[in-house]
């Protein structure tokens, strides 16, 4: 081998990563390269590009978990090649999924926790759609048995996450979303009763409204529907969207009646990757009793090695998140979840208390664990709306320090109302929110010293928020 080739090999082995060929040139972005590249250099290119993403721990817009135990990283790595749908090939993963379903059924006070049905999903949006489909099929079967038409189903909800709009459109259901009026920022009994009729497949109260973070009154709605049935014969079930609250209320407000203690609640969905503390993305749906899930929605497949029932919308999906969920359940237990979430509520309440002292903000939700999730939402007081800045400007200013704190307009009939919100998740410490408060104060001082000639509008200022 000549000296020249020896030198080339030496360079490829000992060069600094940023002197390697793969990093010294721009790699194609929208088509495959012609030739393969060194894995270390490609890794570095992709790794460096991801630096342009925001820091997930500073993303206070998301409900999703951004901090996980190191043991979860290990379990996720060990399960990276396991497909959750292959229950015959990975029977213990399937068993762990079933255990999680029964643990949740018990947590939510199912009268038949050991025997009821449920499943994991890729998130609570898929779980919500499965709950909605069960409502529609049960309603249709009942109507057909009575010889009545089945072509105009409707679903009643308050201001909901986009998944329910998707469900209504994808599955041809009229969504009767209760608009906001004045200071009423969610669903209440009176508005539900105005909209129910014989074509109502169900009512969906939300345990942790996306926009304001509060719990909608599940028990009051259930009681009202009980009374309606006695008076009219209409028997309308409830599906609770517990995407956030399903992993909060059982631990921090156990006396709150919102779950299967209410016979009218037929199904519940939740996000494991939100306050269930699992990594993205896993959701769960559980039915009160097996009879609440129509048999027609359950499929049996035998081409994976055994005859296996499935009723999720997705097929192939990773097992790691389900295993991580089970790890959390075993490690934390009721007391561990309670301690973690209680700390989040306390941090939210202290943030709200300090935020009020700044003057311009009217706190809409202050992290009260009896009324909602560990979060804080606020708007500008009327007397400060002429101060020359909007909440969109504040959100934009906070981004210069890495914080993602969304500002957004409210749904129908209150689009004039702009709200800002933070979620206090596991890993968002009191020290972190103290730094955020300092940066909010610094931003207000900046606006006072540098008046904005053209404040950001809704169209200019609304960014991504979940």
C-alpha positions as CSV (number, residue, x, y, z in Angstrom):
1,X,0.0,0.0,0.0
2,X,1.4,3.4,-1.0
3,X,2.1,6.3,1.4
4,X,-0.7,8.2,-0.2
5,X,-3.4,5.6,0.6
6,X,-2.0,5.2,4.1
7,X,-2.4,8.9,4.5
8,X,-6.0,8.8,3.3
9,X,-6.9,6.1,5.8
10,X,-5.1,8.0,8.6
11,X,-7.2,11.1,7.8
12,X,-10.5,9.1,7.7
13,X,-9.7,7.6,11.1
14,X,-8.2,10.5,13.0
15,X,-9.8,13.6,11.4
16,X,-11.9,15.8,13.7
17,X,-15.6,15.1,12.9
18,X,-16.0,18.6,11.4
19,X,-13.1,17.9,9.0
20,X,-14.6,14.8,7.6
21,X,-16.0,14.8,4.1
22,X,-19.6,14.2,5.1
23,X,-19.6,17.4,7.2
24,X,-17.5,19.5,4.9
25,X,-20.2,19.5,2.2
26,X,-23.9,20.2,2.2
27,X,-25.9,17.0,2.1
28,X,-29.0,16.8,-0.1
29,X,-32.3,17.6,1.7
30,X,-35.0,16.7,-0.7
31,X,-33.6,13.7,-2.6
32,X,-31.5,10.7,-1.7
33,X,-27.7,11.1,-2.1
34,X,-26.0,9.0,-4.7
35,X,-23.6,7.3,-2.4
36,X,-23.5,6.2,1.2
37,X,-21.8,8.4,3.9
38,X,-19.9,7.8,7.1
39,X,-22.4,7.2,9.9
40,X,-20.7,9.5,12.4
41,X,-20.6,12.5,10.1
42,X,-24.3,12.0,9.1
43,X,-25.3,11.7,12.7
44,X,-23.5,14.9,13.5
45,X,-25.2,16.7,10.6
46,X,-28.6,15.6,11.7
47,X,-27.8,16.2,15.4
48,X,-26.7,19.8,14.7
49,X,-29.7,20.5,12.5
50,X,-32.0,19.6,15.4
51,X,-30.3,22.3,17.5
52,X,-32.7,24.6,15.7
53,X,-35.7,23.0,17.5
54,X,-36.8,24.6,20.8
55,X,-35.7,23.1,24.1
56,X,-38.5,20.7,25.0
57,X,-38.1,21.3,28.7
58,X,-38.8,25.0,28.1
59,X,-41.8,24.2,26.0
60,X,-44.6,25.2,28.4
61,X,-47.2,24.9,25.5
62,X,-47.2,21.2,25.4
63,X,-49.2,18.9,27.7
64,X,-46.8,16.1,26.8
65,X,-44.1,14.7,29.0
66,X,-40.6,16.0,28.4
67,X,-38.8,14.5,31.4
68,X,-38.4,10.7,31.9
69,X,-36.4,8.5,34.2
70,X,-33.1,7.0,32.8
71,X,-34.6,3.6,33.3
72,X,-37.3,4.5,30.7
73,X,-34.6,5.3,28.2
74,X,-33.2,1.9,28.7
75,X,-36.6,0.1,28.4
76,X,-37.4,2.1,25.3
77,X,-34.1,1.0,23.7
78,X,-34.7,-2.6,24.7
79,X,-38.2,-2.5,23.0
80,X,-37.3,-0.6,19.9
81,X,-37.7,-3.7,17.7
82,X,-41.0,-4.9,19.3
83,X,-44.3,-4.4,17.4
84,X,-47.2,-4.0,19.7
85,X,-49.6,-5.5,17.2
86,X,-47.7,-8.8,17.1
87,X,-49.2,-10.2,20.2
88,X,-48.4,-13.8,19.4
89,X,-44.7,-13.0,18.9
90,X,-44.5,-10.7,21.9
91,X,-47.0,-12.2,24.3
92,X,-45.5,-10.6,27.4
93,X,-45.8,-7.2,25.9
94,X,-49.4,-8.0,25.1
95,X,-49.9,-9.1,28.7
96,X,-48.4,-5.9,30.0
97,X,-50.7,-3.9,27.8
98,X,-53.7,-5.8,29.2
99,X,-52.5,-5.2,32.8
100,X,-52.3,-1.5,32.1
101,X,-55.9,-1.5,30.9
102,X,-57.2,-3.3,34.0
103,X,-55.1,-1.0,36.3
104,X,-56.7,2.0,34.6
105,X,-60.2,0.4,34.8
106,X,-59.6,-0.1,38.6
107,X,-58.2,3.4,39.0
108,X,-61.4,4.8,37.3
109,X,-63.7,2.6,39.4
110,X,-65.0,0.3,36.8
111,X,-67.6,-2.1,38.3
112,X,-65.9,-4.9,36.3
113,X,-62.2,-3.8,36.2
114,X,-60.9,-7.4,35.7
115,X,-63.2,-8.2,32.8
116,X,-63.8,-5.0,30.9
117,X,-62.2,-4.0,27.6
118,X,-59.7,-1.3,26.6
119,X,-56.5,-0.9,24.6
120,X,-53.5,1.3,24.2
121,X,-53.3,3.7,21.3
122,X,-50.8,6.0,19.7
123,X,-52.2,8.9,21.8
124,X,-55.5,10.1,23.3
125,X,-56.7,11.4,20.0
126,X,-57.0,7.9,18.6
127,X,-58.4,6.7,21.9
128,X,-61.1,9.5,21.7
129,X,-62.0,8.4,18.2
130,X,-62.5,4.8,19.4
131,X,-64.7,6.0,22.2
132,X,-66.7,8.1,19.7
133,X,-67.1,5.1,17.3
134,X,-68.4,2.9,20.1
135,X,-71.0,5.6,20.9
136,X,-72.1,5.8,17.3
137,X,-72.3,2.1,16.7
138,X,-74.3,1.5,20.0
139,X,-76.7,4.4,19.0
140,X,-77.1,3.0,15.5
141,X,-77.9,-0.5,16.7
142,X,-80.5,0.7,19.2
143,X,-82.1,3.0,16.6
144,X,-82.2,0.2,14.0
145,X,-83.8,-2.2,16.5
146,X,-86.5,0.4,17.0
147,X,-87.0,0.8,13.3
148,X,-85.8,4.4,13.3
149,X,-83.5,6.3,11.0
150,X,-79.8,6.2,11.6
151,X,-78.6,8.9,9.2
152,X,-78.3,12.0,11.5
153,X,-76.1,11.2,14.5
154,X,-74.9,14.1,16.6
155,X,-72.3,14.5,19.4
156,X,-72.4,17.2,22.1
157,X,-69.2,18.8,23.5
158,X,-67.7,22.0,24.9
159,X,-64.6,23.7,23.5
160,X,-62.7,20.7,22.4
161,X,-59.3,19.6,21.2
162,X,-59.1,19.2,17.4
163,X,-59.4,15.4,17.6
164,X,-63.2,15.7,18.1
165,X,-63.6,17.9,15.1
166,X,-61.6,15.2,13.1
167,X,-63.9,12.4,14.5
168,X,-67.0,14.3,13.5
169,X,-65.8,14.9,10.0
170,X,-64.1,11.5,9.4
171,X,-67.1,9.5,10.7
172,X,-70.0,11.7,9.5
173,X,-71.3,12.9,12.9
174,X,-72.8,16.3,13.5
175,X,-70.6,18.0,16.2
176,X,-72.8,20.2,18.4
177,X,-70.0,22.2,20.0
178,X,-71.2,24.5,22.7
179,X,-70.0,28.1,21.9
180,X,-68.5,30.3,24.6
181,X,-70.7,33.1,26.0
182,X,-69.3,35.9,28.2
183,X,-67.6,34.5,31.2
184,X,-68.8,30.9,30.5
185,X,-65.8,29.3,29.1
186,X,-67.0,25.7,28.8
187,X,-69.8,23.2,28.9
188,X,-72.6,23.4,31.4
189,X,-75.9,21.5,32.1
190,X,-78.2,24.1,30.6
191,X,-76.3,24.2,27.3
192,X,-76.1,20.4,27.0
193,X,-79.9,20.1,27.6
194,X,-80.6,22.6,24.8
195,X,-78.9,20.4,22.3
196,X,-79.7,16.8,23.1
197,X,-82.3,14.9,21.1
198,X,-83.0,11.3,19.9
199,X,-80.1,11.5,17.5
200,X,-77.5,12.3,20.1
201,X,-75.0,9.5,20.3
202,X,-73.3,10.9,23.4
203,X,-72.1,13.8,25.4
204,X,-68.3,14.5,25.8
205,X,-67.3,16.5,28.8
206,X,-63.5,17.3,29.0
207,X,-61.5,16.7,32.2
208,X,-59.0,19.4,31.5
209,X,-60.1,21.8,28.7
210,X,-57.2,22.6,26.3
211,X,-58.0,26.4,26.2
212,X,-58.5,27.2,29.9
213,X,-57.3,24.0,31.7
214,X,-60.4,23.5,33.9
215,X,-62.5,20.4,34.4
216,X,-66.0,20.4,32.9
217,X,-68.8,19.2,35.3
218,X,-69.2,15.5,34.5
219,X,-71.3,14.6,37.5
220,X,-73.7,17.5,37.1
221,X,-74.2,16.6,33.4
222,X,-74.7,13.0,34.3
223,X,-77.3,13.9,36.9
224,X,-79.1,16.1,34.4
225,X,-79.1,13.3,31.8
226,X,-80.5,10.9,34.4
227,X,-83.3,13.2,35.0
228,X,-83.9,13.7,31.3
229,X,-84.2,9.9,30.9
230,X,-86.8,9.7,33.6
231,X,-88.8,12.5,32.0
232,X,-88.4,11.6,28.3
233,X,-86.9,8.1,28.0
234,X,-83.8,9.4,26.2
235,X,-80.8,7.4,27.4
236,X,-77.7,9.3,26.4
237,X,-74.3,8.0,27.4
238,X,-71.2,10.0,28.3
239,X,-67.7,9.6,27.1
240,X,-65.2,11.5,29.2
241,X,-62.2,13.0,27.4
242,X,-59.7,12.6,30.2
243,X,-56.6,13.2,28.1
244,X,-55.1,15.2,30.9
245,X,-57.3,14.8,33.9
246,X,-57.6,11.0,33.7
247,X,-54.1,10.7,35.3
248,X,-54.6,13.6,37.7
249,X,-58.0,13.5,39.4
250,X,-57.7,9.9,40.8
251,X,-54.6,10.9,42.7
252,X,-55.1,14.6,43.6
253,X,-58.9,14.9,43.8
254,X,-60.1,11.3,44.5
255,X,-63.4,12.6,45.9
256,X,-64.4,14.1,42.5
257,X,-67.0,11.9,40.8
258,X,-66.3,12.0,37.1
259,X,-65.5,8.3,36.2
260,X,-67.2,4.9,36.1
261,X,-68.7,5.6,39.5
262,X,-71.3,7.4,37.4
263,X,-73.2,4.6,35.5
264,X,-73.8,7.0,32.6
265,X,-70.1,7.2,31.8
266,X,-69.5,4.4,29.3
267,X,-65.9,5.1,28.3
268,X,-62.9,7.2,29.1
269,X,-59.8,8.1,27.1
270,X,-56.5,9.5,28.5
271,X,-52.9,10.3,27.4
272,X,-50.2,8.1,28.9
273,X,-47.7,10.6,27.6
274,X,-49.2,13.5,29.4
275,X,-49.7,13.2,33.1
276,X,-49.3,9.5,32.9
277,X,-45.6,10.4,32.7
278,X,-44.8,8.0,29.8
279,X,-42.8,9.1,26.8
280,X,-44.5,10.0,23.5
281,X,-46.7,8.5,22.3
282,X,-49.2,6.4,24.1
283,X,-52.9,6.8,24.9
284,X,-55.5,4.6,26.5
285,X,-59.3,4.0,26.1
286,X,-61.2,1.9,28.6
287,X,-64.9,1.0,28.5
288,X,-67.0,0.8,31.7
289,X,-68.0,-2.8,30.9
290,X,-67.2,-5.1,28.0
291,X,-70.8,-4.7,26.8
292,X,-70.2,-1.0,26.1
293,X,-67.8,-1.8,23.2
294,X,-69.8,-3.2,20.2
295,X,-68.5,-6.6,19.1
296,X,-68.6,-5.3,15.5
297,X,-65.7,-3.0,16.2
298,X,-63.4,-5.9,17.2
299,X,-61.4,-7.6,14.5
300,X,-59.6,-10.9,14.7
301,X,-56.4,-11.5,12.7
302,X,-54.6,-14.8,12.4
303,X,-51.7,-14.0,10.0
304,X,-49.3,-12.9,12.7
305,X,-49.1,-16.3,14.2
306,X,-52.2,-16.6,16.4
307,X,-55.9,-15.5,16.4
308,X,-55.7,-12.1,18.0
309,X,-58.5,-9.5,18.6
310,X,-57.7,-5.9,17.7
311,X,-59.8,-2.8,17.8
312,X,-57.3,0.1,17.5
313,X,-57.3,2.3,14.4
314,X,-53.6,1.9,13.9
315,X,-51.9,-1.4,13.3
316,X,-48.1,-1.6,13.6
317,X,-46.8,0.6,16.5
318,X,-44.0,0.4,19.0
319,X,-44.3,-1.5,22.3
320,X,-41.8,0.7,24.2
321,X,-44.2,3.3,25.4
322,X,-46.6,0.7,26.8
323,X,-43.8,-0.9,28.7
324,X,-42.7,2.5,30.0
325,X,-46.2,3.2,31.1
326,X,-46.3,-0.1,33.1
327,X,-42.9,0.8,34.6
328,X,-44.3,4.1,35.8
329,X,-47.4,2.4,37.3
330,X,-45.2,-0.1,39.2
331,X,-42.6,2.4,40.3
332,X,-44.8,5.2,41.4
333,X,-48.0,3.6,42.6
334,X,-50.8,5.8,43.8
335,X,-48.7,7.7,46.3
336,X,-45.9,8.4,43.8
337,X,-48.3,9.8,41.2
338,X,-50.0,11.9,43.9
339,X,-46.7,13.4,45.2
340,X,-45.4,14.3,41.7
341,X,-48.7,15.8,40.5
342,X,-49.3,17.6,43.9
343,X,-45.9,19.3,43.4
344,X,-46.9,20.4,39.9
345,X,-50.1,21.9,41.3
346,X,-48.2,23.7,44.0
347,X,-45.8,25.2,41.5
348,X,-48.7,26.3,39.3
349,X,-50.4,28.0,42.2
350,X,-47.2,29.8,43.2
351,X,-46.7,31.0,39.6
352,X,-50.2,32.3,39.4
353,X,-49.8,34.2,42.7
354,X,-46.7,35.9,41.5
355,X,-48.0,36.6,38.1
356,X,-51.0,38.5,39.6
357,X,-48.5,40.9,41.3
358,X,-47.2,42.2,37.9
359,X,-50.5,44.1,37.4
360,X,-51.4,43.6,33.7
361,X,-52.8,40.1,33.9
362,X,-56.2,38.7,34.8
363,X,-55.6,35.0,35.8
364,X,-58.4,32.8,34.4
365,X,-57.2,29.5,36.0
366,X,-54.7,29.3,38.9
367,X,-53.9,25.6,39.1
368,X,-56.5,24.7,41.7
369,X,-56.4,20.9,41.8
370,X,-60.1,20.7,42.6
371,X,-61.1,22.5,39.4
372,X,-58.6,21.5,36.8
373,X,-55.1,20.5,35.7
374,X,-51.7,21.9,37.0
375,X,-51.6,24.9,34.6
376,X,-52.1,28.6,34.6
377,X,-54.0,30.6,32.0
378,X,-54.4,34.4,31.9
379,X,-55.4,37.3,29.7
380,X,-54.6,41.0,29.6
381,X,-56.8,43.2,31.9
382,X,-59.0,45.5,29.9
383,X,-57.2,48.6,31.2
384,X,-53.9,47.3,29.9
385,X,-55.1,46.5,26.3
386,X,-54.0,50.0,25.3
387,X,-50.5,49.5,26.6
388,X,-49.0,49.0,23.2
389,X,-48.3,45.3,23.3
390,X,-50.4,42.1,23.1
391,X,-49.9,38.6,24.6
392,X,-48.6,37.6,21.2
393,X,-45.8,40.2,21.6
394,X,-45.1,38.7,25.1
395,X,-45.0,35.2,23.7
396,X,-42.6,36.4,21.0
397,X,-40.4,38.2,23.4
398,X,-40.2,35.1,25.7
399,X,-39.0,33.0,22.8
400,X,-35.7,35.1,22.8
401,X,-35.0,33.4,26.1
402,X,-36.0,29.9,24.8
403,X,-39.5,29.9,26.5
404,X,-42.5,28.6,24.4
405,X,-45.5,30.1,26.1
406,X,-48.4,30.1,23.7
407,X,-50.9,33.0,23.2
408,X,-54.1,32.1,21.3
409,X,-57.6,33.3,20.7
410,X,-60.5,31.4,22.2
411,X,-63.1,29.3,20.2
412,X,-66.4,30.4,18.7
413,X,-68.2,33.5,20.1
414,X,-65.1,34.6,22.1
415,X,-62.5,34.9,19.4
416,X,-62.0,38.4,20.7
417,X,-60.5,37.0,23.9
418,X,-56.7,36.3,23.7
419,X,-55.3,33.9,26.4
420,X,-51.9,32.8,27.4
421,X,-51.1,29.5,29.2
422,X,-48.4,27.4,30.7
423,X,-48.5,23.7,31.6
424,X,-46.7,22.6,34.7
425,X,-45.6,19.1,34.0
426,X,-43.3,16.7,35.9
427,X,-39.8,18.2,35.4
428,X,-41.0,21.9,35.4
429,X,-39.6,22.9,38.7
430,X,-40.3,25.9,41.0
431,X,-36.8,27.2,40.1
432,X,-37.7,27.0,36.4
433,X,-40.9,29.0,36.7
434,X,-39.1,31.5,38.9
435,X,-36.7,32.1,36.0
436,X,-39.8,32.4,33.7
437,X,-41.3,35.0,36.0
438,X,-38.1,37.0,35.9
439,X,-38.2,36.9,32.1
440,X,-41.9,38.0,32.0
441,X,-41.0,40.9,34.2
442,X,-38.0,41.7,32.0
443,X,-40.3,41.6,28.9
444,X,-42.8,44.0,30.5
445,X,-39.9,46.4,31.4
446,X,-38.7,46.1,27.8
447,X,-42.2,47.0,26.4
448,X,-42.3,50.0,28.8
449,X,-38.9,51.3,27.6
450,X,-39.5,50.4,23.9
451,X,-43.1,51.0,22.9
452,X,-44.3,48.8,20.0
453,X,-45.6,50.8,17.1
454,X,-47.3,47.8,15.5
455,X,-48.3,45.1,18.0
456,X,-48.5,41.5,16.7
457,X,-52.0,40.5,15.4
458,X,-53.6,37.1,15.9
459,X,-52.6,36.0,12.4
460,X,-49.0,37.1,13.0
461,X,-48.6,35.9,16.6
462,X,-50.3,32.5,16.9
463,X,-47.7,29.9,16.7
464,X,-47.8,26.1,17.3
465,X,-49.4,25.0,20.6
466,X,-50.8,21.6,21.6
